[in-house]
């Protein structure tokens, strides 16, 4: 009887340690897909604020937006991150390339006062106000554009979508808030 009680106690301790150990480890979805170039990217804006805690967390945040922009799941590499010099907050343009060769960009900011033309809004949660905003261009249903890119006009503090053929008729600007 003592042996059974001893084995039962040991089993409970082992199971408890396994459960607590697995809960403390954060699981990263893109950990195995991070390229050497991505490991070198600077996630800290000139103001000292960070876009994300690490590159994996940033890719996890952007995956849905990129997937929706291309209407299918795509593996992608973040090629570069360029920051506007701000004393407070951040405004970052992120260039990415999908594994099938499509190059595009998006903008992440927590800066207030960005003006935009007609924009479609997507919220990740039900909150009314959010700190971080991501802008992404998406091809319109009229199929007038093969690829879309974001263009920022620093003088006027604006963000616009432009088509690869030079006009904006085939693109729609989306705003995602977090």
N, C-alpha and C positions, 0 to 999 in steps of 0.2 A: 504494500500500500504506500509506503514511504517512497518507493521507487517511482510509482505512477505520479504522485504529487510532485516529486522533484522534476520529472520529465515534463509535466504539464507547466510548471513554473518556468522552466527553461524555454519551452515552446512559446509561451506568452511573451517572455522577454525578447526573444529573437524576432517574433512578429512585430512587436512594438518598435524595436530598433529599425527594422526594415521599412515600416510605414513612415516613421518620423524622418528617416534618411531620404526616402523618395519624395517627401513633401518639401524638403528644404532645397532640393535641386531644381533650378529653373530650367525649363526645357526650351531650347532655341530651335526654331524650325529651319533656319537657313545656315546654321553653323557649318555644315559640311560643304556649302555652296559658296562661301565667301572666298573671293579671289585675292591674290597677293596685292593687287592694286587697291581693292576695297579696304584691306587692312591698313593701308597708308592714308586713307582719307581722314581729314580733320572734321570731327563732329562738333567742335567748339566754335561758336560764332565770335566775332571780334568783341562783342559785349561780355563774353565769358559764359553765356548760356549755351546749353547743349541741345542739338536737334533730337538726340536719343542717347540712351545710356551706352549703346554699342551699335556696331554696323548691323548686327543681326536684328536688333529691335527696330532699327530704321527700315530695313528691308521688309520686315513683317508688317510695319505700318503702311508702306507704299505698295505692297503686293496687290491688295484689293483695288486700289486706285488704278494701277497699271493694267490689271486684269480687266477691269471695267472699260478702260479706255480702248483696249484692243479686242474687246468682246470675247476673250478666251484667256485661259490661264497661260502665262508666259514666264519662263525663267528669265531673269534679267541680271545685269551687272550695273552697279552704280559706277559711272565713269569719272565723274567729277562733281564737286560741290563748290560753288562760288558764293561768297557772302557779300552783301552790301555792308558798308561800315556804319554800324549803329552803336550808340552808347548804351541803349537799352533795347532789349529784344533781339530778334534775328529776322533776316530776310535772305533766304538761301535758294539759289537756283541749282537744281539737281539734274545733271545729264545722265541718262541711262541708255543702255543698249540691250535689246532682247537677244536671246541665244540664236534666233533666226535672222538677226541683222537689222532689225528696226531700231532706229535711233530717235529719241525724243527727249523731252524735258518736262519738269514740273517745278513749281515754286512752293516752298513751305515758309510761312511767316507767322509771327505773333504780333506784328506791327499793325496798329490801327490806321485807318484812313487810306486803305488801298481802294482806288476807284476802278470800276470795271464797267464794260458795256453789259448787255444782257447776259445774265449768268444763271445757271441751273445749280441749285444747292442740294447737297447730300449730307446728311448728318449721320455720324457713327452711333450716336446715342440720342436720347430724347431731350437733352439739355437745350436751354434757350440760348445761352451765351457760352462761348468757348474761347480758350486762349490761343490754340494753334489752328491755323487754316492752311490747307493745301489747295493749290490751283492746278488744274490739268485740262488740256484740250482733248477733245474727242471728235472723231469724224461724225459729221451730221448724216442723217438718214438719206439725204438727197444724193449721196455718192459723188459729189463734185470735187472731193479731195481725197488723195491717196494717203497723205500723212499730214498731221497737224503739229504745230509747235507753239509754245508760249513765247511772247515777246513782252518785255517790260520797258516802259518808257519812264526813265528815272526823273526827267524834268517835270513830268505831270503826275508822277506817282500812280501810274496806271499799268494794268496787265491786259493784254489782248491775245487772241488766237489768230494765227495765220496759217494758211494752207501752203503746201509745198509749191503750188503754182503761183503764189504771190497774192492771192486774195483771201478774204475771210469768210466767204459764203459757205464753204464746205466744212466749217469747224464750229464747234460749240464749246464754250468755256464752262467748266464745272468747278464748284467750290465745295470742298470737303472740310468740315469742322470737327475738331476733337476736343 
